Structure formats: C-alpha cells, structure tokens
Amino acid sequence: MTTAVTSAARETMAKLYRAPEPDVLKPLLDRAATSADSRERIMGHAGGLLADLRAAQGRGWVNQFLQEYRLNSSEGIALLSLAEAFLRVPDPETADLLIADKLGDADWRAHAGKSNSKLVNSATWGLVVGRVLVGEGPSGPLRRLISRAGEPFVRQAVGAAMKMMGEIFVMGRTIDEAMRRMKKPENKGFTASFDMLGEAARTFADADRYFQAYVGAIDAVGSDPAAGHSVSVKLSALHPRYEVARWSECVPALTGMLEALAVQAAAKGIALTVDAEESERLEMSLDIIGTVAALPSLKGWDGFGMAVQAYGKRARPVVAWANGLDRLMNVRLVKGAYWDSEIKRTQVEGLADYPLFTRKAATDVSYLAVAKDMLAADNIRPAFASHNALTVATILEWAGNNRDFEFQRLHGMGDGLYERLVRENGYHCRIYAPVGGHRDLLAYLVRRLLENGANSSFVHQLADERLSEAEILADPVAKIAAVGGARHPSIPLPRDLFAPGHRNSAGLDLSDVAVLERTVQAVSRPVASAPVAEGNVAEAVTRAHAAFPDWQVTPVDERAACLERLADLLEEHRDELMAICVQEARKTIADAIGEVREAADFCRYYAGEARARLRPVELPGPTGERNTLHIEGRGVWATVAPWNFPLAIFLGQTAAALVAGNTVVAKPAPQTPRIAARAVELAHRAGIPADALVLVPGGPEVGAALTADARVMGVAFTGSTATAKRIARTLVEDDDRPIVPLIAETGGINAMIVDSTALPEQVVADVIASSFRSAGQRCSALRLLLVQEDVADTVIEMLRGAMDTLRIGDPGNPATDVGPVIDRAAYDRLMGYRETVRDRWLKTVEVPADGLFVPPTLIRLGAIEELNQEWFGPILHVATWEAGKLSETIARVNAKGYGLTMGLHSRIARAAEVAEAEAAVGNLYINRSMIGAVVGSQPFGGEGLSGTGPKAGGPHYLYRFCAERAVSVDTTSAGGNATLLSLDEGGI
C-alpha cells in the first residue's frame, strides 16, 4: 500500500483520527478565537447578513420549503419520506399504498396557499388532493369521480408534487439543462460546481456510467469556460469497491480515472474538485489526489481541487498537507456530509473514539480554525461552503481586503446570504449544483437536506422564529470552551454504548492502514498448538457432576466476575484467537474480528444479566409469612457448538450455563476443536474451575454419548434441525431419565421481501452482505430473495453486477469477501446441488481452482414453494411476488415451517407493521441486512423448525438454564406475629 501522503502528515493524522475530543479541540479553540474588537465587528456584520437571510426566506426554494414544512413536523417528515421513494415506484398498487401511508395523517390543507413560492404552493395543492382521496372512504364523492373517470388522479397529483420537489432540489436533469438554469436572473453573478451525483457505484457498470457522465459534464462546461463553472466528482461513484481493503485495486484504478478527468478539465480550461468521502476513505483519497496533483501534464493548470470536511478531527493536517503540495490547490471547506453514518459505524464496530466531533458547535470551531489556516496558506485558493451568517461574517473579518477566495452554497439554500456580497461587494460565490434525474437523486438529496436541516444547524435555527438573533449568532468558541471541549453527553463512547449493563467489546479499525497491515500479519502467523484429542465423555461428566455442588454455591457475583475476566482475556489474546479462526474455521479477517467481539459480548452481557436477575426474589403473601423465589443451577449441562461460530456460540452457550450455577461439559464441532480448546484454557485462567468446565472434543459419536448420559441435566445445541430432533428424542426416550430442557438453535430458509418502494442500491448492498458474507455459512444468512415483480429485473441486474465485485480467495487476505466452505463434505453437497439446478443460474462467480471454494450463485425459482430446505453456503435463490400481496407472501414463507430470520425492504410503514404482526420468525430485519445480530440489542434465535428459544443474547436466556425453587416460611408457627404486635394501633 504505497502512499502519496508523507510519513509526517500520516503520523499527524493518525494521532488525531480517534483522539479524545477535548484534546483535539484545545488548539482549535485557540486558533478560532477572536479579539473583543473583532467579535464586535463580526456580530455587526453577521446581524446584517442575518437580516438579509430572513428577508430572502420567501425567495429560496429550499428556504421556502423549510419555512412551510418544518423538518420536525409530521408534514415535513411525511413529505420528505414520500419524495425519497415515490418517483421510483413503477406500479400503481404500491404507489397508492405509499401515498396513503405518508399522506394519510398529515394536515396538508393547513399549508395550502401559505407559501410565497408558487412552486411550493403547487406541490402543496397536489398533496391536498392526495390527502382527500386517501382519507375518504370507498363511497366518497372524489372516489366515485375517479371510478367514473377511470383516471388515477391521486397518483397524478402526488406525482406532480414530487416532480416539483425535484425542481426544488435538482439544478437540472441534464448538464445542459443545469447550465441553462444557471443563466436565469436569480443566479446572476454566481458560478456553479456541477455534480453529476453518482453517490456510490454498486457495480462496475454503474462506475462506468458515472465516469461517462463526468466526461460529458466536463465537455459541456468546457464549451463555455468564460462562465467560470466547474465540475465536482465523487471517487466512490467511480469504483464499486472504494475500500481500504481493496487499496491495491481501487487506488490505481481511481487514480487513472481521475487523471483522465483532470487532463480533460485542464484542456478545457475549467476547474475540477474531488468531493469529500467518509472518514475511512480519507487516506486513499489523499493518495489519489496527491498523485494526480503531481502529474507533470497538469503543471500550470490551477483548476484542481478537493473538499475537506471540518467535522473530521483531521481537517487541519489535511489542509496543511494540501498546502504542502507543489502546486496551487483549490480547497473547498465544508462542515460535513456523513455525520450520522460515521457515528453509527464507529459504535457498531466498537472503535476507540469517533473520527469527528460530536457537537455542532465543535464542528463550527474546527471550521473557523481551518478557515484561518486556509486564508494564511501559500498554495491554497480557499472556498468556504457555508449557510451560516456568523461563519461568513468571521471569514470576512479575517480576510480583510483579500478577495482571492470564494464562498459556496448548496443549490436552493442560502438565498439572501450572498447576493449583496456578490453583486455589490465583489465577492465570489459558487453554487453546488446537483445534476441528474429526479427519481435517482431525490433519495440522496432528501438525506442531504435532513442533515443540513438538523435541529442544531443554522438553516433550521433560521427558520425557527422563536430564536433570538443572539441565540442564532452565539459564539461557538465560547460554547465549546464552556464545556471544556467535552464530547456530547448523549453520544457515549462506543465502549459505553450498552452502559450500565455491560461494556461493549472493542473492535479493530481496518480503515486505518497501519492497523490493517498489523492485523494481516497477526492472522497469518501459524498458531502453535498441540492436536486436540477426542474427549472421554463419561470421565468428563463425572468430573463436572462432582464439581457442581461447589460451583453452585459460589456467589453469583463471583461467577459473573469470572466471565468478565474471560472477556478481558479474549480481547487481550484477540490476535491469536483471530488467527485460529482464520486458519481453522476459514473465516475472513472481518468475520474473525466479529467472532472475538461477540464472544466477549456474550460473557459481559450474561455477567450483567446474572447479577441483575439471578438473585432471590421476595414475593408477596399474607402477614406472618415469608415467600422467596430462588434461582439455582440445574446440574451438569452439555453445550454442543457449531463450526460456523466456533468461538462466539461455543462460549455464549457455555458462559450462560456457567454463570447460572451449572457445570458444563462442552463439545465443539469436530472441524474446529483448536479454537474451543484455547477458549477453555482462557476460561480456566479467568477463574472458572477446571472441573466446572470440561472440554470433550470429537465427532457425532461423542455428541451422542454426551447427550445420552443421564447425569446431564440440560443441553444447549446449535446446529442442524435434524440433529436437534435426534437430541430431543434421546432426552425423552429414556424412561428413567428426568425431563430436562433442550435449548436448540437451528437453521432456516431465511427470506428477504423487497417491494418497489425500496432503494435498489441499499437492497443490493444488504443482499450481498446477507447472502455471501461468511461464504453464506451463517444460520441467519439470506437464502431466498423475494422481489416485487415490477422491479425484479432492475434489482436482479444490479445484484448480478454487484456479485462481479466479490473477491473469492484466501480468508487471510483483507480484500477477500468470500472464503472457502468449511470442509469437503459441505463443498460436495453444495456443488452437487448447484449442478442439479444449472439451467436456473442467473449468475455465478469465478473462483480459484484450488481449494474448497463454492462459487457465489444466484438461482431463479418459479415459485416460493420450490425451495424447501436450507443450503448452507453462498447460494441465493430469487423469486418474485405480486404487488398488494405482502400478507400472502409472508404466509407462503411461514408455511415452510422454519422461523429464524426474515427481512423486509420497504419505505411503507404499514408494510413494516404487517411484517411485524405476521412474520413467524425469531428475528425480523427491516431496511437493513439480515446478519450480525448484536448481543443485548438483537437477541437471536428461531422458532418452529428453527429452534426452541429462548433467544441467545437476550434477557430471558439465562432463566432456561436455571431451576426455580420457591420457599415459603410461616413466621407465626412458633406463636405470635411479631409484625402485628409491633403496630402502634389495631392490636388487642
């Protein structure tokens, strides 16, 4: 991974990437501070700008929209939700459902004719008509009119409203249309940066299409270079796998494409700016930008530029890096575009800290500090993108008479802020102008509007008439200094996400190149361990049986502490455990990290649950009587684990049984004994007695002998349905054996249902992850994709293209998406099945010739009913369903008898309610992937043929491992009720 970023710059950025917020903000506060005299002038200027903004509220399209439809109102949320999905829905049935879902409860008539914008009012009247129609009963006058006329008036009215919203948010559907619109009077004096808005390619075909769109845009804008317009490009639109793990593949490819676009732009005499991406892509972006910036062919062209996001903790060193390039760089400073997704990703991955600031005011401080650096830089031409009057006034104060910079604003926003500055004072402002079809862009632009219209943003505050000028223009430096730069109290560090219940497990940031390289080296080292011999079942049960009395009376706090120490040891030995997972279980690096984290989460979660739930409970009763419910262990438990989660499930089942006061004989899968042996060693080191947890490796015979031993008082099993049934028969067929519990988690025919309101790009990303991650060897993996027939061709075509981006190979290679299946038997079974349905293949992917690699395969079914068993590998079946038949489709899936996971992708809230009410599954996932259940957040387990429950990682799991014993004591039996006799009155 060679890099154009200097080692000094890389080191500085690394120190700040996830550093504590107060540490990062301390120098920024000093840099952003202003003197009292400057502050007074800034406030005066900002007050004037604020007045201009408020006077223009009736002019700007987005401003008018925000003024009429506040984003915290039901109408505002409903309208944006409708806009996000409506134009991509091809069928009338689903369009009607979406309209009724979004418009039915909102009061649109209250907004009719109230806006100063004809465009907003026209859209509103379309929504009024739609609301009346969806709100009427079937015999209403407008319903009768529609029936007689035979025209879908409601869809036409709402469709017209949505297209008008497209006009509000999109500069033009084509680059030519956008350029013509820039010539309108309202844009006089402004230039534009046109963005063809390919936000993220999912396929190589997408990337090629976006590249050609950029080529066309540069050609069109370059036809009139005197107009001063430019083009913005997103690197993630030019490669479907713009990821650090694919560095060696995507960085050279993107460098070549960006070079071609830059050479073209230079020849045309126009500027080209590389947009900002998510924080994990920063170093890749800088490598690409730095390489292109240094090209001899671009010497003398001063139109090359990049965007920097001020909410990132590394913004200052990035600007310093740009200033150090051997050329003039145009740098666009923005507040940031991915705040919510960055926060969530950091929490989900259990990383040390956030790469960005958690307070809006902290971002404003960073913006000002970086802006001051840019104004003082030698080789930077600054562009300040902001809709904030205070920010603009501060920059004007610092710039003095300097005009060698520009402001930027989003199309339709910030009207009134810049007109006077541009037309009267000679400043330059560029409009960031989205270009593309309304159907494709509204989903992206609605999200952008929500981010820019957040409650804490200047745009939102401006529309709130309750806020005073002083509140709107409050000094962010003073705000942050007052809290000492502390992180926002509502955004805990990832480790504290589940506090006070349990500590979140620590992850690894594989977007950090140094961390990734170290991890790759760690998992590639051969793990020295002796062969694991088959265990002696009778001896193991005897040991555990003898150890039970002492372990049972060990206080629950001590048992819980053992689990917490074990979790700490798992994280301490993470590299070794990951290496075993990669080498023995053939897990990819990402899956190996998840394996260790989930095992630690199970230990900490069950420790916390035991302390909270397994104590004696005092129950009510008559006076003179004490009633107590005690929670005790049952005895020896057998835990039988699978090979697909050889550490997480192995320890999850075992830890739950142990903390409940049982002793355990644990049998790992025969394919993965080494990881289990190492886990047991660490458990013993954590304080769990050697005889309280005994390992018995072996195959089916060992498992059968273990579950048949009459001294075993309970079995926790994860594996196939057939094996679970055999265990169940074993437990009940011995007439002399006590009735003991079986906790079984088995597989499923897991379906994902997709309707025509779903965003195809999101669907495909979630399908790829759910079907092919872990080589499809997860209990929860997607097996059956059910797409509404009206959009099936589009979704399937995109899915086929996304499958082409999969990398199959060595699981120790970070670029690998799909590794080998677990063993030859699994390989032969899956490959044999593929051959029987070869004529139904829609897509298959090439795999290495050597190794147990099953090609990811997409298989077309004629009907849902054709799939009746689970195929445990990277094989996905797809069928279609008819619009308006969601309940029937769910019922057809339920009829298969499995009930593990189900997914739904829909923008219709009522569809989610139907799925929640009717899907007979243990885990339902809506508008997300179907894998990766988090301990304590998404308790996991199925029903029917998919398991017995209770759910692993949930609040009811421990109870199944326990015996409940009620004790009732008559305290009056020795004569007299001391409680009554002590009362002040009412006695004899």
HELIX and SHEET records of a PDB file:
HELIX    1   1 SER A    7  TYR A   17  1                                  11    
HELIX    2   2 GLU A   21  ALA A   32  1                                  12    
HELIX    3   3 ALA A   36  ALA A   55  1                                  20    
HELIX    4   4 TRP A   61  GLU A   68  1                                   8    
HELIX    5   5 SER A   74  ALA A   85  1                                  12    
HELIX    6   6 PHE A   86  ARG A   88  5                                   3    
HELIX    7   7 PRO A   92  LEU A  103  1                                  12    
HELIX    8   8 ARG A  109  HIS A  111  5                                   3    
HELIX    9   9 LYS A  118  GLY A  135  1                                  18    
HELIX   10  10 PRO A  141  ALA A  149  1                                   9    
HELIX   11  11 PHE A  153  PHE A  169  1                                  17    
HELIX   12  12 ILE A  175  ARG A  181  1                                   7    
HELIX   13  13 PRO A  185  ASN A  187  5                                   3    
HELIX   14  14 PHE A  204  VAL A  221  1                                  18    
HELIX   15  15 PRO A  225  ALA A  227  5                                   3    
HELIX   16  16 LEU A  235  ALA A  237  5                                   3    
HELIX   17  17 VAL A  244  ARG A  246  5                                   3    
HELIX   18  18 TRP A  247  LYS A  268  1                                  22    
HELIX   19  19 SER A  279  ARG A  281  5                                   3    
HELIX   20  20 LEU A  282  ALA A  293  1                                  12    
HELIX   21  21 PRO A  296  LEU A  298  5                                   3    
HELIX   22  22 ALA A  315  ASN A  323  1                                   9    
HELIX   23  23 TRP A  339  VAL A  348  1                                  10    
HELIX   24  24 LYS A  360  ALA A  376  1                                  17    
HELIX   25  25 ALA A  389  ALA A  399  1                                  11    
HELIX   26  26 GLU A  419  ARG A  423  1                                   5    
HELIX   27  27 HIS A  438  ASN A  452  1                                  15    
HELIX   28  28 PHE A  458  ALA A  463  1                                   6    
HELIX   29  29 GLU A  469  ILE A  472  1                                   4    
HELIX   30  30 PRO A  476  ALA A  482  1                                   7    
HELIX   31  31 PRO A  494  ASP A  496  5                                   3    
HELIX   32  32 VAL A  513  SER A  524  1                                  12    
HELIX   33  33 VAL A  537  VAL A  553  1                                  17    
HELIX   34  34 VAL A  556  GLU A  572  1                                  17    
HELIX   35  35 ARG A  574  GLU A  584  1                                  11    
HELIX   36  36 ILE A  589  ARG A  613  1                                  25    
HELIX   37  37 ALA A  648  VAL A  659  1                                  12    
HELIX   38  38 PRO A  673  ARG A  685  1                                  13    
HELIX   39  39 PRO A  700  ALA A  708  1                                   9    
HELIX   40  40 THR A  721  GLU A  733  1                                  13    
HELIX   41  41 PRO A  760  PHE A  772  1                                  13    
HELIX   42  42 ARG A  773  GLY A  776  5                                   4    
HELIX   43  43 ALA A  792  MET A  803  1                                  12    
HELIX   44  44 ARG A  824  THR A  836  1                                  13    
HELIX   45  45 ARG A  838  ARG A  840  5                                   3    
HELIX   46  46 ILE A  864  GLU A  866  5                                   3    
HELIX   47  47 LEU A  886  ASN A  894  1                                   9    
HELIX   48  48 ALA A  909  GLU A  918  1                                  10    
HELIX   49  49 LEU A  958  PHE A  961  5                                   4    
HELIX   50  50 ALA A  978  LEU A  981  1                                   4    
SHEET    1   A 9 THR A 191  ASP A 195  0                                        
SHEET    2   A 9 SER A 230  VAL A 233  1                                        
SHEET    3   A 9 ALA A 271  VAL A 274  1                                        
SHEET    4   A 9 PHE A 304  GLN A 309  1                                        
SHEET    5   A 9 MET A 329  VAL A 334  1                                        
SHEET    6   A 9 ILE A 380  ALA A 385  1                                        
SHEET    7   A 9 GLU A 406  LEU A 410  1                                        
SHEET    8   A 9 HIS A 428  PRO A 434  1                                        
SHEET    9   A 9 THR A 191  ASP A 195  1                                        
SHEET    1   B 3 VAL A 617  LEU A 619  0                                        
SHEET    2   B 3 GLU A 625  GLY A 633 -1                                        
SHEET    3   B 3 CYS A 962  ASP A 970 -1                                        
SHEET    1   C 5 LEU A 693  LEU A 695  0                                        
SHEET    2   C 5 THR A 663  LYS A 667  1                                        
SHEET    3   C 5 VAL A 636  VAL A 640  1                                        
SHEET    4   C 5 VAL A 712  THR A 718  1                                        
SHEET    5   C 5 LEU A 742  GLU A 745  1                                        
SHEET    1   D 7 TRP A 841  THR A 844  0                                        
SHEET    2   D 7 THR A 857  ARG A 860 -1                                        
SHEET    3   D 7 ILE A 875  TRP A 881  1                                        
SHEET    4   D 7 LEU A 784  GLN A 788  1                                        
SHEET    5   D 7 ALA A 751  VAL A 754  1                                        
SHEET    6   D 7 THR A 901  HIS A 905  1                                        
SHEET    7   D 7 ASN A 923  ILE A 926  1                                        
SHEET    1   E 2 TYR A 898  GLY A 899  0                                        
SHEET    2   E 2 GLU A 943  GLY A 944 -1                                        
END                                                                             
